[in-house]
């Protein structure tokens, strides 16, 4: 019995110590899940006396004035009319409804700003996935509920209301440190990847360059962005340490820099089209699509040697400024560096044989790269 008590005491000590470094907050809590969320949030917004801070993944207003999301936003307008400070932090990782810097597409945003509300976009280099509201630096609403008609009226969503000034202070401190769009960029010339969470170097197979059925075929078929998307999938597979994983179709369009002016639905359709091409035309992946926004992808194993490209390939320099044929040439330069060569030290005829492309295509690609790099050096 004494041994059992000793073991129990040891377990209790270990458990207690494991939480010793964590900060626990005194709080009152109540549930606000599912259909109760809207009513509870409206009551809190209407009772706000000092401040309302919102950090949200998705806010989808509508042209219809009595749309559920518009009603919530109207509560913010009413709060401003009472002199309540209103700060809204929005995700800019994908162009869901509004583009960063263009918040006037729906008039209610323009009206909020005119009334003195502050609207911020979190840097598109990261993903803001919050569903967080803080009222009067005391009441916290947090859970899975976005401000969309689906979340408010249809989905099963979990949400909790927390009454804790101490925790609210901690949450507000975190929000104040969010990186924002338009903040001054570092003075260094170093390019940072558009895509977050990729390994510093990405290993790709040489046959993607040298086999006529892969990247060269994409160039011949003028399949712009297909190379970008496949390399991005390779990077994800190495980040996840698995050749099969799920991807979010909402976030990929920014990663491979489809035109920002495209509607979100058009971008999603284009990504689906590219994934199907990678599967059916190039036999590089297996893909399954689901009714929601996620898709399952499995990369097909390729034979032969590999070479490395830096994750800075996913910068605006490479992705936005170069055509597919020029990007293939840049990738070829990384491959040739293994042998102490470069695209500039290799003859046009040899490049043509290596890439299985017409010399005229390669010549145009070389000109494109040279024109850009005359005053800049691409490492």
Long-range contacts (C-beta under 8 A, 24 or more apart in sequence): 23-170, 25-164, 25-166, 25-167, 25-170, 26-164, 26-166, 27-162, 27-163, 27-164, 27-167, 28-162, 28-163, 28-164, 29-160, 29-161, 29-162, 29-163, 30-160, 30-161, 31-159, 31-160, 31-161, 32-141, 32-143, 32-159, 32-160, 32-161, 33-143, 33-156, 33-157, 33-158, 33-159, 33-160, 34-156, 34-157, 35-153, 37-141, 37-143, 37-145, 37-152, 37-157, 37-159, 38-68, 38-72, 38-152, 40-141, 40-159, 40-161, 41-72, 41-133, 41-141, 42-71, 42-72, 42-75, 44-133, 44-135, 44-139, 44-141, 44-161, 45-72, 45-75, 45-76, 45-78, 45-79, 45-135, 46-75, 46-78, 46-79, 47-135, 48-79, 48-82, 48-84, 48-135, 48-136, 49-82, 49-84, 49-136, 50-84, 50-85, 50-136, 50-137, 51-84, 51-85, 51-86, 51-87, 51-134, 51-135, 51-136, 51-137, 52-76, 52-79, 52-84, 52-85, 52-86, 52-87, 52-133, 52-134, 52-135, 53-86, 53-87, 53-88, 53-89, 53-133, 53-134, 53-135, 53-172, 53-175, 54-86, 54-87, 54-88, 54-89, 54-132, 54-133, 54-134, 55-89, 55-128, 55-130, 55-132, 55-175, 55-178, 56-88, 56-89, 56-90, 56-91, 56-128, 56-130, 56-131, 56-132, 56-146, 56-147, 57-91, 57-128, 57-129, 57-130, 57-131, 57-146, 58-91, 58-96, 58-97, 58-146, 58-147, 58-148, 58-151, 59-88, 59-90, 59-97, 59-146, 59-147, 59-148, 60-96, 60-97, 60-146, 60-147, 60-148, 60-149, 61-97, 61-106, 61-108, 61-109, 62-106, 62-149, 63-106, 67-149, 68-149, 68-152, 68-153, 69-147, 69-148, 69-149, 69-152, 70-108, 72-147, 73-108, 73-112, 74-108, 76-112, 76-117, 77-108, 77-111, 77-112, 77-115, 77-117, 80-112, 80-115, 80-116, 80-117, 81-115, 86-112, 86-116, 86-117, 86-118, 87-117, 87-118, 87-120, 88-112, 88-117, 88-118, 88-119, 88-120, 89-120, 89-121, 89-122, 89-128, 89-130, 89-175, 89-178, 90-119, 90-120, 90-121, 90-122, 90-128, 91-121, 91-122, 91-127, 91-128, 91-129, 92-121, 92-122, 92-123, 92-124, 92-128, 92-181, 93-122, 93-124, 93-126, 93-127, 93-128, 93-251, 93-254, 94-250, 94-251, 94-253, 94-254, 94-264, 95-253, 95-254, 95-260, 95-264, 95-267, 96-250, 96-264, 97-264, 99-260, 100-124, 100-181, 100-182, 101-181, 101-182, 120-178, 120-180, 120-181, 121-180, 121-181, 121-182, 122-178, 122-179, 122-180, 122-181, 123-178, 123-179, 123-180, 123-181, 123-183, 124-181, 124-254, 125-179, 125-192, 125-194, 125-196, 126-179, 126-196, 127-196, 127-251, 128-178, 131-159, 132-171, 132-175, 134-168, 134-171, 134-172, 134-175, 137-165, 137-168, 137-169, 137-172, 138-163, 138-164, 138-165, 138-168, 139-163, 139-168, 140-164, 140-167, 140-168, 140-171, 191-312, 191-315, 191-316, 191-317, 192-312, 192-315, 193-311, 193-312, 193-313, 193-314, 193-315, 194-254, 194-255, 194-257, 194-314, 194-315, 194-316, 194-319, 195-232, 195-235, 195-255, 195-311, 195-314, 197-239, 198-235, 198-236, 198-238, 198-239, 198-311, 198-314, 199-235, 199-238, 199-239, 199-311, 200-310, 200-311, 201-308, 201-309, 201-310, 201-311, 202-231, 202-234, 202-235, 202-238, 202-308, 202-309, 202-310, 202-311, 202-313, 203-234, 203-238, 203-306, 203-307, 203-308, 204-231, 204-234, 204-306, 204-307, 204-308, 204-309, 204-331, 205-302, 205-303, 205-304, 205-305, 205-306, 206-304, 206-305, 206-306, 206-307, 206-335, 207-302, 207-303, 207-304, 208-302, 208-331, 209-328, 209-331, 209-332, 209-335, 209-354, 209-355, 210-354, 210-355, 210-356, 211-356, 212-356, 213-282, 213-283, 214-282, 214-284, 215-328, 215-331, 216-328, 216-355, 216-356, 216-357, 217-281, 217-282, 218-282, 218-324, 218-328, 219-324, 219-325, 219-328, 219-357, 219-361, 220-357, 220-361, 221-281, 222-324, 223-274, 223-277, 223-281, 223-324, 224-323, 224-324, 225-256, 225-257, 225-258, 225-270, 225-274, 225-324, 226-274, 226-277, 226-278, 226-282, 226-324, 227-324, 227-327, 227-328, 227-331, 228-256, 228-257, 228-314, 228-319, 228-327, 229-256, 229-271, 229-274, 229-275, 229-278, 230-278, 230-282, 230-284, 230-285, 231-309, 231-313, 231-314, 232-256, 232-314, 233-278, 233-285, 233-297, 233-299, 234-299, 235-311, 235-314, 237-299, 243-298, 243-299, 243-301, 244-296, 244-297, 244-298, 244-299, 245-296, 245-297, 246-294, 246-295, 246-296, 246-297, 247-294, 247-295, 247-297, 248-293, 248-294, 249-293, 249-294, 249-295, 250-293, 255-314, 256-319, 257-316, 257-319, 257-320, 268-293, 307-334, 307-335, 307-338, 308-334, 309-334, 310-379, 317-378, 321-372, 322-368, 322-369, 322-372, 323-365, 323-368, 325-357, 325-361, 325-362, 325-364, 325-365, 325-368, 326-365, 326-368, 326-369, 328-355, 328-365, 329-362, 329-365, 329-366, 329-369, 330-369, 330-378, 343-369
